[in-house]
Amino acid sequence: MARWPFSDEHDQLRKSIRDLVETEFAPHASEWEEAKDFPDSVFTRLGELGFLGLSYPEAYGGGGGDYLCNIVLAEEMCRCLSGGVAMGVAVQTDMAVPPLYKFGTEEQKQRYLVPAITGEKIFCLGITEPNAGSDVAAIETHAAKVDGGWVINGRKIFITNGRRAHAMTLVAKTDRDLEHKGISLFVVDTNTPGFKVERTLDKLGMHSSDTAEISFTDMFVSDDALLGKEGEGFYNISWELQGERLIGAAGTIAGARRSFEAALEYAKQRETFGRPIGKHQVIRHALADMATEIEAAQQLVYSAAWKVTNGEYPVREISMAKLLTGEVAWRVVDKALQIFGGYGYSMEFPIQRAWRDTRLIRIGGGTDEVMRDVIGRMEGL
Ligand SMILES: Cc1cc2nc3c(=O)[nH]c(=O)nc-3n(C[C@H](O)[C@H](O)[C@H](O)COP(=O)(O)OP(=O)(O)OC[C@H]3O[C@@H](n4cnc5c(N)ncnc54)[C@H](O)[C@@H]3O)c2cc1C
């Protein structure tokens, strides 16, 4: 029987995604990590099977499922053994594209949402800038109103899928005097003159994903590139960030569970001082702590996801889930690496990759400190 909050249908979906991920993606994980790239065909294959639009209406090519389907996808993608692939896909399904469905015009949905669901158009999300990360209202990228459209100048950094994307969901200032009330969203084609990928960044982990710095120089976009209402971009991107944080939390804690399972298996087999290391109380207790913390953090993710599925907007629980899963996952993969001893530190074992990839969740999409700030403010401070 399915485990709350999932149904038998979710479990069937989970099985289909797992089959795909384990047979078609996981065998290439090391190759893609070394190449610091994975093929665009990952998107078209996921699109072909309907996995990029699980919760969108069938009218746009989506699966018509609920939000928990997205959680299933995020959890199963971690089985591809490369955090970069899972992140690139999550940016498409749960970060850059949802604002198109929520705030886009019918014309924008046909032009961008439909090919995003098939995987023919790959998306990136442009919020962070060299001088503005946590403080989104401090962005400097500026869209100036001109006849028939906007002229955009500025720069974005740390943009996942930035090199490969066909389109970007972009956050820009449309009124410099108004701080967060002067921010608007746009959807722009990356082949627009003035859009330039300046470089891709080398990173500690998530090696298979491309992370780009992008500049906009006198980039003209027509009026229909505005996404949602002018001046509402800050509120709209704050909405997007909730989905980004929750899907990040779901994928991260599922990944931590995989690392725990690998460490548990190893602890049963590896022997020191005449018995399996898992029979030494210190290791047994470490594994018990890991299992307990994973369970608690995952339940918080499910409780927030359940609320989202039922139409609530649980900012407090999402922030807590992002904060807790980040810290728990980090502790878990670090302990797992320790259990593997010297082999944990060797590049021949996958745990080192999980250790490097997992670190990102405490920074990306809102740092631990920002999460604590949101929670603290919601507690009235
Ligand atoms: C691999 C990777 C992929 C990414 N992908 C994307 C993407 O696709 N699109 C995108 O737009 N962005 C992306 N990001 C950017 C990411 O969301 C930002 O790095 C993150 O929001 C933090 O911003 P920052 O790096 O500018 O740090 P800063 O905001 O400069 O923060 C630096 C430090 O100060 C702390 N701090 C800041 N303000 C406060 C405060 N008020 N109180 C206490 N502490 C504070 C922070 O917590 C942090 O520890 C990505 C980043 C990475 C590393």
The ligand as an ORCA input file, in Angstrom:
! r2SCAN-3c Opt
* xyz 0 1
  C      25.469     25.869     -8.360
  C      24.548     27.033     -8.207
  C      23.427     27.122     -9.003
  C      22.587     28.235     -8.922
  N      21.528     28.348     -9.790
  C      20.854     29.531     -9.855
  C      19.902     29.765    -10.907
  O      19.621     28.896    -11.726
  N      19.310     30.974    -10.959
  C      19.588     31.964    -10.073
  O      19.017     33.034    -10.194
  N      20.470     31.769     -9.067
  C      21.125     30.586     -8.948
  N      22.052     30.377     -7.952
  C      22.338     31.468     -7.021
  C      21.929     31.199     -5.575
  O      20.541     31.192     -5.440
  C      22.608     32.290     -4.721
  O      23.999     31.959     -4.710
  C      22.073     32.373     -3.312
  O      20.767     32.897     -3.323
  C      22.947     33.252     -2.404
  O      23.248     34.479     -3.006
  P      24.778     34.998     -3.066
  O      25.614     33.901     -3.598
  O      24.800     36.294     -3.772
  O      25.195     35.201     -1.545
  P      24.993     36.540     -0.669
  O      23.589     37.010     -0.761
  O      26.063     37.505     -1.025
  O      25.265     35.977      0.787
  C      26.582     35.721      1.295
  C      26.451     35.200      2.721
  O      25.823     36.205      3.538
  C      24.674     35.655      4.174
  N      23.629     36.672      4.276
  C      23.141     37.452      3.269
  N      22.180     38.254      3.756
  C      22.035     37.958      5.066
  C      21.195     38.429      6.114
  N      20.256     39.360      5.889
  N      21.354     37.910      7.355
  C      22.294     36.957      7.585
  N      23.111     36.453      6.636
  C      22.981     36.952      5.401
  C      24.234     34.526      3.244
  O      23.430     33.603      3.939
  C      25.582     33.951      2.828
  O      26.062     33.109      3.829
  C      22.865     29.256     -7.980
  C      23.995     29.144     -7.152
  C      24.849     28.068     -7.275
  C      26.062     28.017     -6.404
*
